[in-house]
Amino acid sequence: MTKVLLSFMFSMMLIGCTTKFGGSYVLSSSPTPDLLQNVYFGDKPNDDQFDAGFKRWAKYGFKDADSIKYDWISRPQKGWISTCSPAEAYIKGCHKDSFKYGYIGRISVNAKNSYGGYIGYEEYYIVFMSDTVMNLIPVGLIKNSGNIR
């Protein structure tokens, strides 16, 4: 009876693990080769499209879009970023949504706040898919990144 009970408990533990880590979780803070093979990065925009895409996105992402000052720290390159750290991956796994794919650059932005004063330059990773900005993520939230050649 004890053996039956122990084997039942062990099989339930295994089922729990496969449910958590199967499907939408990966045990790595970087995307697996299988994930990277099946990702659409979009077409590479030219420099004018990067600038136009950011300005278009800024109209909706900032309170006073006309006041925005920005400098490119690095022009977007094909790659990925993750908000999941290696420690999180080891402990609980990383959800596939924690990875962002596309043409990723780094930008420093200064804009006015609600009181009309500039907030100071803040750095962001900017994720493009074709000529559209998909994400603007503060640098401090990014735990891992990689370029695709």
Sequence and secondary structure as in RCSB ss.txt:
>XXXX:A:sequence
MTKVLLSFMFSMMLIGCTTKFGGSYVLSSSPTPDLLQNVYFGDKPNDDQFDAGFKRWAKYGFKDADSIKYDWISR
PQKGWISTCSPAEAYIKGCHKDSFKYGYIGRISVNAKNSYGGYIGYEEYYIVFMSDTVMNLIPVGLIKNSGNIR
>XXXX:A:secstr
 HHHHHHHHHHHHHHHHHHHHSTTEESSSS  HHHHHT        HHHHHHHHHHHHHHHSS GGG EEEEEEE
EEEEEEES  HHHHHHT EEGGGEEEEEEEEEEEE B TTS B   EEEEEEEETTEEEEEEEGGG  EEEE  
